[in-house]
Amino acid sequence: MKREDYTARGYQQLIGQHILAYDRCAVWAGMGMGKTVSTLTALDACMMAGESHPTLILAPLRVARSTWPDEARKWNHLRNTTIMPIVGSEKERRAALRYDAALYTTNYDNLPWLIEHWGERWPYRTVVIDEATKVKSFRLKQGGKRAQSLARVAHTKVKRLIELTGKPAPNGLADLWGQMWFVDAGQRLGRTFTAFRERWFQKSFDGYGISPLPNAQAEIEARLRDVCITIDPADWFDLEKPIATPKYVDLPPKARELYRDMERKMFMELDGVEIEAFSAAARTIKCLQLANGAAYIDDRQNWREVHDEKLQVLEEVVEEANGAPVLCAYHFKSDVERIKKAFPDAKLLADDAEMKAFKTGKYRLGVGHPQSIGHGIDGLQEVCNIVCFFGHWWDADTRAQFIERVGPVRQLQAGKKRPVFIYDIVARDTIDEEVILRVDNKVSVQELLLQAMKKRG
């Protein structure tokens, strides 16, 4: 798709109009739908109208450092927009602050430092929270340190606040309170998380977590419609859903015995080393490791291989791709070490050089962790339309972000009319199956929420 055609799409105008209509708002737009350029265009309009104070954009590190500045350079109408990343060492960050720019970007880890640096002299009257789920942990008296820092200025020194995300509730409706507090200080969902929880949730059957009451979804949606806008790619593009195929493996007898010991006794003996899980969470992690084919035996990151069933299936996926690049997700370091040993020519997508090499399309396998390449990575769709999950984790958001690096919207942007294939390598009768089920359920809640938010009025 030509960039000229892409910018003419009506959904970008809707995003811009929404941002300009509300001093505080949230934009929930699918990945690849132009949240960045739409926001930059709206901010440019604000500056043209006389807003002279600089804007601060919060984003994951790679996105803050590269994606926002690069996006401005891509569009003719934004070529004169100056964007300065506040990243790197303290010396580099201080130097960036001396640069006169219209917009500044910084990563979440640097936010506490930035707020301490400015103190009462806080200069940013507009704040953009990119990947707004990063502040979902906020609570009035506890929660994440970064979100707590932002709360100090969000309603006292910031006039305009814009939240951007593709997945506002990746792990369920409870994720919404922290994000929406920065929009309205609790006006719509309750002044405190406790009030929010008591109104719309009940304790889960296991007694640990919380689950929404039957009326929660509809009531929460109704309260958020006026300040939230949803842009769904399916409303604008003729998209085919990814073709998802599970690839099952059976644990060999020895591995199955070890798995049963860990699952039932929270204890196993591997190569003469006694391994004990001291909590249910530790047991879960050990079981996930065993399902993948290796387990850590101490606190020094030493591990032992238990089976290679998943490696064999990964080889099948790569072979079936017939030379087309495959993007593979791993979770544990032992996974990636074993994959690299089995596929010496695989590219570990952990730095810019390896990423650039994989984007040439010359390599059959690219290996990345969903948390490290889930945000701010572009261009993979030019050479890749196949995703394989070697290992699994509970976070539906990072999984969705990983898939969408080469997903249907990205394919369309690249002018590629080809399906997207997703392969989940699943160890049968293990916790792998539970993770996949849980992630699917979380995504279904997400989709319901986004559908409802489109019905604004």
C-alpha positions as CSV (number, residue, x, y, z in Angstrom):
1,M,0.0,0.0,0.0
2,K,1.3,3.4,-0.9
3,R,1.9,5.7,2.0
4,E,-0.2,8.4,0.3
5,D,-3.2,6.0,0.2
6,Y,-2.6,5.0,3.8
7,T,-2.6,8.6,5.1
8,A,-5.8,9.3,3.3
9,R,-7.7,6.7,5.3
10,G,-10.6,8.1,7.2
11,Y,-9.7,6.3,10.4
12,Q,-6.7,8.6,10.8
13,Q,-8.9,11.6,10.6
14,L,-11.2,10.0,13.3
15,I,-8.2,9.5,15.6
16,G,-7.0,13.1,15.1
17,Q,-10.5,14.6,15.7
18,H,-10.9,12.5,18.9
19,I,-7.6,13.8,20.2
20,L,-8.4,17.4,19.4
21,A,-12.0,17.1,20.8
22,Y,-10.9,16.1,24.3
23,D,-8.2,17.4,26.6
24,R,-7.9,13.9,28.0
25,C,-8.7,10.8,26.0
26,A,-7.8,7.3,25.0
27,V,-7.2,5.9,21.6
28,W,-7.6,2.1,21.2
29,A,-6.4,1.3,17.7
30,G,-5.2,-2.0,16.3
31,M,-1.5,-2.4,15.5
32,G,-0.5,-0.8,12.2
33,M,-3.5,1.6,12.2
34,G,-1.4,4.8,12.3
35,K,-1.8,5.8,16.0
36,T,1.7,7.5,15.9
37,V,1.2,9.6,12.8
38,S,-2.3,10.5,13.7
39,T,-1.2,11.7,17.1
40,L,1.7,13.7,15.6
41,T,-0.7,15.3,13.2
42,A,-3.1,16.3,15.9
43,L,-0.2,17.7,18.0
44,D,1.0,19.6,15.0
45,A,-2.5,21.1,14.7
46,C,-2.4,22.1,18.4
47,M,1.0,23.9,17.9
48,M,-0.4,25.7,14.8
49,A,-3.3,26.9,17.0
50,G,-1.0,28.4,19.5
51,E,-0.1,25.8,22.1
52,S,3.5,26.6,22.8
53,H,4.5,24.3,25.6
54,P,6.5,21.2,24.7
55,T,5.0,17.7,24.6
56,L,6.3,14.6,26.4
57,I,5.8,11.2,24.8
58,L,6.3,8.1,27.1
59,A,7.0,4.9,25.3
60,P,9.0,1.7,25.5
61,L,12.7,2.4,25.0
62,R,13.1,1.4,21.4
63,V,9.9,3.2,20.5
64,A,11.0,6.4,22.3
65,R,14.4,6.3,20.8
66,S,13.6,5.5,17.2
67,T,9.9,4.9,16.2
68,W,8.5,8.4,17.0
69,P,11.4,10.4,15.4
70,D,11.5,8.1,12.4
71,E,7.7,8.4,11.9
72,A,7.9,12.2,11.8
73,R,10.6,12.0,9.1
74,K,8.4,9.7,6.9
75,W,5.6,12.2,6.4
76,N,6.0,15.5,4.4
77,H,3.6,17.5,6.7
78,L,5.7,16.5,9.7
79,R,9.2,17.1,8.4
80,N,9.5,20.3,10.4
81,T,8.4,18.7,13.7
82,T,11.4,18.4,16.0
83,I,11.5,15.4,18.3
84,M,14.2,14.8,20.8
85,P,14.6,11.5,22.6
86,I,15.6,11.7,26.3
87,V,17.3,8.4,26.6
88,G,20.8,6.9,27.4
89,S,23.1,7.9,30.2
90,E,22.3,10.7,32.6
91,K,24.8,12.9,30.8
92,E,23.1,12.1,27.5
93,R,19.6,12.8,29.0
94,R,20.7,16.1,30.4
95,A,22.1,17.1,27.0
96,A,18.8,16.2,25.3
97,L,16.9,18.5,27.7
98,R,19.0,21.4,26.6
99,Y,17.9,20.9,23.0
100,D,14.9,23.1,22.0
101,A,12.3,20.8,20.6
102,A,8.5,20.7,20.2
103,L,8.3,17.1,21.4
104,Y,10.4,15.0,23.7
105,T,10.3,11.2,24.0
106,T,11.5,9.1,26.9
107,N,11.1,5.6,28.1
108,Y,9.2,4.5,31.2
109,D,12.3,3.6,33.2
110,N,13.6,7.2,32.9
111,L,10.3,8.8,33.9
112,P,11.1,8.9,37.7
113,W,14.4,10.6,37.0
114,L,12.8,13.1,34.6
115,I,10.1,14.1,37.2
116,E,12.7,14.5,39.9
117,H,14.9,16.6,37.6
118,W,12.2,19.1,36.8
119,G,10.4,19.1,40.2
120,E,8.0,22.1,40.3
121,R,9.4,23.4,37.0
122,W,7.6,20.6,35.0
123,P,7.4,22.0,31.5
124,Y,5.2,19.5,29.6
125,R,1.6,20.5,29.4
126,T,0.8,17.7,27.0
127,V,1.7,14.1,27.7
128,V,1.2,11.1,25.4
129,I,1.3,7.7,27.0
130,D,2.2,5.2,24.3
131,E,1.5,1.6,25.0
132,A,-0.7,2.7,27.9
133,T,-0.9,-0.7,29.5
134,K,2.5,0.2,30.9
135,V,0.6,2.2,33.6
136,K,-2.2,-0.3,34.3
137,S,-0.5,-1.2,37.6
138,F,-1.2,2.3,39.1
139,R,-2.9,2.4,42.5
140,L,-3.3,5.4,44.7
141,K,-1.1,4.0,47.5
142,Q,0.9,1.4,45.8
143,G,1.6,-0.1,42.3
144,G,4.3,0.4,39.8
145,K,7.0,3.0,40.6
146,R,6.9,4.5,37.1
147,A,3.1,5.0,37.2
148,Q,3.4,6.4,40.7
149,S,5.9,9.0,39.4
150,L,3.6,10.0,36.6
151,A,0.7,10.4,39.0
152,R,2.5,13.2,40.7
153,V,2.1,15.5,37.7
154,A,-0.7,13.9,35.6
155,H,-3.6,16.0,37.1
156,T,-1.7,18.9,38.5
157,K,0.7,20.0,35.8
158,V,-0.6,18.3,32.7
159,K,-3.4,19.9,30.7
160,R,-3.7,17.5,27.8
161,L,-3.2,13.7,28.2
162,I,-3.5,11.2,25.4
163,E,-3.3,7.4,25.9
164,L,-2.5,5.1,23.0
165,T,-2.8,1.3,22.9
166,G,-3.9,-1.5,20.7
167,K,-4.9,-3.8,23.6
168,P,-6.3,-1.8,26.6
169,A,-7.3,-4.9,28.6
170,P,-5.0,-7.7,27.5
171,N,-5.5,-9.6,30.8
172,G,-9.1,-8.7,31.6
173,L,-11.2,-5.7,32.6
174,A,-9.2,-5.2,35.8
175,D,-6.4,-3.7,33.7
176,L,-8.5,-0.7,32.9
177,W,-8.7,1.2,36.2
178,G,-5.0,2.2,36.4
179,Q,-5.0,3.4,32.8
180,M,-8.3,5.4,33.0
181,W,-7.3,7.1,36.3
182,F,-4.7,9.1,34.3
183,V,-7.6,10.2,32.0
184,D,-10.2,11.3,34.6
185,A,-8.7,10.7,38.1
186,G,-11.3,8.0,38.8
187,Q,-14.4,9.9,37.7
188,R,-15.7,7.0,35.6
189,L,-14.4,3.8,37.1
190,G,-14.1,4.9,40.8
191,R,-11.7,7.0,42.8
192,T,-9.8,4.0,44.0
193,F,-9.0,0.5,42.7
194,T,-10.8,-0.9,45.7
195,A,-14.0,0.9,44.8
196,F,-13.6,-0.3,41.2
197,R,-13.1,-3.9,42.3
198,E,-15.9,-3.9,44.8
199,R,-18.4,-2.6,42.3
200,W,-17.7,-4.8,39.3
201,F,-15.8,-7.8,40.5
202,Q,-16.0,-10.8,42.8
203,K,-13.4,-13.3,44.1
204,S,-12.5,-16.0,41.7
205,F,-13.5,-19.6,42.5
206,D,-9.9,-20.4,43.6
207,G,-10.1,-17.6,46.1
208,Y,-7.0,-15.8,44.8
209,G,-7.8,-13.6,41.8
210,I,-10.9,-11.6,40.8
211,S,-13.4,-12.2,38.1
212,P,-15.9,-9.6,36.6
213,L,-19.6,-9.7,37.7
214,P,-22.1,-10.4,34.9
215,N,-23.0,-6.7,34.5
216,A,-19.4,-5.5,34.6
217,Q,-18.6,-5.5,30.9
218,A,-21.6,-3.5,29.7
219,E,-21.5,-1.0,32.6
220,I,-17.8,-0.3,32.2
221,E,-18.1,0.1,28.4
222,A,-20.9,2.6,28.9
223,R,-18.9,4.7,31.3
224,L,-15.9,4.9,29.0
225,R,-17.5,5.6,25.6
226,D,-17.3,9.4,25.7
227,V,-13.5,9.5,26.2
228,C,-12.4,6.4,24.3
229,I,-12.3,5.7,20.6
230,T,-11.7,2.3,19.1
231,I,-10.4,1.8,15.5
232,D,-10.7,-1.8,14.4
233,P,-8.7,-2.8,11.3
234,A,-11.6,-5.2,10.3
235,D,-13.8,-2.1,9.8
236,W,-11.4,-0.6,7.3
237,F,-9.6,-3.5,5.6
238,D,-10.5,-6.8,4.0
239,L,-8.5,-8.8,6.5
240,E,-8.2,-12.6,6.7
241,K,-7.7,-13.9,10.2
242,P,-4.4,-15.7,10.8
243,I,-4.4,-19.4,10.2
244,A,-3.6,-20.9,13.5
245,T,-2.3,-24.5,13.7
246,P,-1.3,-26.3,17.0
247,K,1.6,-28.7,16.7
248,Y,1.4,-31.2,19.5
249,V,4.3,-33.2,21.0
250,D,4.3,-36.0,23.5
251,L,6.9,-36.0,26.3
252,P,9.2,-39.0,26.2
253,P,8.8,-41.4,29.2
254,K,11.7,-40.0,31.2
255,A,10.6,-36.4,30.7
256,R,7.0,-37.3,31.5
257,E,8.2,-38.8,34.8
258,L,10.1,-35.7,35.7
259,Y,7.1,-33.6,34.8
260,R,4.8,-35.6,37.0
261,D,7.2,-35.4,39.9
262,M,7.4,-31.7,39.7
263,E,3.7,-31.2,39.1
264,R,2.6,-33.5,42.0
265,K,5.5,-33.4,44.5
266,M,7.1,-30.0,43.6
267,F,10.3,-32.0,43.5
268,M,12.4,-33.9,41.0
269,E,15.9,-35.3,40.5
270,L,17.6,-34.5,37.2
271,D,21.1,-35.8,36.5
272,G,21.7,-36.4,40.2
273,V,20.6,-32.9,41.1
274,E,17.7,-32.4,43.5
275,I,15.4,-29.6,42.3
276,E,12.6,-28.3,44.5
277,A,9.9,-25.8,43.8
278,F,9.0,-23.8,47.0
279,S,5.8,-22.2,45.7
280,A,3.0,-22.9,43.2
281,A,4.5,-20.1,40.9
282,A,7.9,-21.8,41.0
283,R,6.3,-25.1,40.1
284,T,4.5,-23.6,37.2
285,I,7.7,-22.1,35.8
286,K,9.5,-25.5,36.2
287,C,6.7,-27.3,34.4
288,L,6.8,-24.8,31.5
289,Q,10.6,-25.3,31.3
290,L,10.1,-29.1,31.2
291,A,7.4,-28.8,28.5
292,N,9.9,-26.9,26.4
293,G,12.6,-29.5,26.9
294,A,15.0,-28.2,29.5
295,A,15.1,-27.2,33.2
296,Y,17.3,-24.9,35.3
297,I,19.1,-26.8,38.1
298,D,20.4,-23.9,40.2
299,D,20.2,-20.1,40.6
300,R,23.2,-19.6,38.3
301,Q,21.3,-20.2,35.1
302,N,22.7,-23.7,34.6
303,W,20.2,-26.0,32.9
304,R,20.0,-29.5,31.6
305,E,18.2,-30.7,28.5
306,V,15.3,-33.2,29.1
307,H,14.0,-33.8,25.5
308,D,14.2,-32.3,22.0
309,E,10.6,-32.9,20.9
310,K,9.8,-29.2,20.3
311,L,13.1,-28.7,18.4
312,Q,12.1,-31.5,16.1
313,V,8.7,-29.8,15.4
314,L,10.4,-26.4,14.9
315,E,12.6,-28.1,12.3
316,E,9.4,-29.4,10.6
317,V,7.9,-25.9,10.5
318,V,11.1,-24.4,9.1
319,E,11.3,-27.1,6.4
320,E,7.6,-26.7,5.5
321,A,8.2,-23.0,5.0
322,N,10.4,-24.0,2.1
323,G,12.9,-21.1,2.5
324,A,10.4,-18.5,3.7
325,P,11.6,-16.8,7.0
326,V,10.0,-18.0,10.2
327,L,9.6,-15.7,13.3
328,C,10.0,-17.9,16.4
329,A,9.1,-16.8,20.0
330,Y,10.9,-18.2,22.9
331,H,10.5,-17.6,26.7
332,F,13.5,-19.0,28.6
333,K,17.2,-18.4,27.9
334,S,17.7,-22.2,27.8
335,D,15.2,-22.3,24.9
336,V,17.1,-19.8,22.7
337,E,20.4,-21.5,23.5
338,R,19.1,-24.8,22.3
339,I,17.4,-23.3,19.3
340,K,20.6,-21.6,18.3
341,K,22.5,-24.9,18.6
342,A,20.0,-26.7,16.5
343,F,19.8,-23.9,13.9
344,P,23.3,-22.3,13.7
345,D,22.2,-19.9,11.0
346,A,19.2,-18.5,13.0
347,K,19.2,-14.8,13.8
348,L,18.7,-13.9,17.4
349,L,16.7,-10.7,17.1
350,A,18.3,-8.9,20.1
351,D,20.1,-6.1,18.4
352,D,19.8,-3.9,15.4
353,A,22.4,-5.7,13.3
354,E,20.7,-9.1,13.7
355,M,17.3,-7.5,13.0
356,K,18.6,-5.8,9.9
357,A,20.1,-9.1,8.7
358,F,16.8,-11.0,9.2
359,K,14.9,-8.3,7.3
360,T,16.9,-9.1,4.2
361,G,14.9,-12.3,3.9
362,K,18.0,-14.5,3.5
363,Y,17.7,-16.3,6.8
364,R,15.2,-19.1,7.5
365,L,14.7,-18.5,11.2
366,G,14.6,-15.4,13.4
367,V,14.3,-15.9,17.2
368,G,13.0,-13.3,19.5
369,H,11.5,-12.8,23.0
370,P,7.9,-11.3,22.8
371,Q,8.7,-8.7,25.4
372,S,11.8,-7.4,23.5
373,I,10.4,-7.2,20.0
374,G,6.7,-6.8,20.7
375,H,6.8,-3.0,20.4
376,G,8.4,-0.6,18.0
377,I,9.6,-3.1,15.5
378,D,8.7,-2.5,11.9
379,G,9.7,-4.1,8.6
380,L,9.5,-7.8,9.5
381,Q,6.3,-8.1,7.5
382,E,8.2,-7.4,4.3
383,V,9.9,-10.8,4.5
384,C,7.9,-12.8,6.9
385,N,4.3,-14.1,7.4
386,I,5.0,-17.2,9.5
387,V,5.0,-17.1,13.4
388,C,5.9,-20.0,15.6
389,F,5.7,-20.1,19.4
390,F,8.3,-22.5,20.8
391,G,7.5,-21.5,24.4
392,H,4.4,-20.0,26.0
393,W,3.5,-17.5,28.7
394,W,0.4,-16.1,30.3
395,D,0.6,-12.5,28.9
396,A,-1.9,-12.2,26.1
397,D,-0.7,-8.7,25.2
398,T,2.9,-9.6,24.4
399,R,1.7,-12.6,22.4
400,A,-0.6,-10.4,20.3
401,Q,2.0,-7.8,19.8
402,F,4.5,-10.4,18.7
403,I,2.1,-11.9,16.1
404,E,1.2,-8.5,14.8
405,R,4.8,-7.7,13.9
406,V,3.9,-9.7,10.7
407,G,0.1,-9.8,11.2
408,P,-2.6,-9.1,8.6
409,V,-2.5,-5.3,9.0
410,R,1.2,-5.2,8.5
411,Q,1.0,-7.5,5.5
412,L,-1.6,-5.2,3.9
413,Q,0.6,-2.2,4.6
414,A,3.5,-3.9,2.8
415,G,1.3,-4.6,-0.2
416,K,1.4,-8.4,0.5
417,K,-1.8,-10.3,-0.2
418,R,-0.8,-13.4,1.7
419,P,-2.2,-15.2,4.8
420,V,-0.4,-15.2,8.2
421,F,0.4,-18.6,9.7
422,I,0.7,-19.1,13.4
423,Y,2.1,-22.4,14.8
424,D,1.9,-23.2,18.5
425,I,4.2,-26.0,19.6
426,V,2.3,-27.5,22.5
427,A,3.4,-30.3,24.8
428,R,0.4,-32.5,25.2
429,D,-1.1,-32.9,28.7
430,T,1.1,-30.2,30.2
431,I,0.7,-26.7,31.4
432,D,1.2,-25.5,27.8
433,E,-2.4,-26.4,27.1
434,E,-3.6,-24.4,30.1
435,V,-1.6,-21.3,29.1
436,I,-3.0,-21.4,25.5
437,L,-6.5,-21.7,26.9
438,R,-6.1,-18.8,29.4
439,V,-4.5,-16.6,26.7
440,D,-7.4,-17.3,24.3
441,N,-9.9,-16.4,27.0
442,K,-8.2,-13.1,27.8
443,V,-8.2,-12.2,24.2
444,S,-11.9,-12.9,23.9
445,V,-12.6,-10.4,26.8
446,Q,-10.4,-7.9,24.9
447,E,-12.3,-8.3,21.7
448,L,-15.7,-7.8,23.4
449,L,-14.4,-4.6,25.0
450,L,-13.1,-3.1,21.8
451,Q,-16.3,-4.0,19.9
452,A,-18.4,-2.2,22.5
453,M,-16.2,0.9,22.5
454,K,-16.8,1.4,18.8
455,K,-20.4,2.1,19.5
456,R,-19.9,5.6,20.8
457,G,-22.8,7.7,21.5
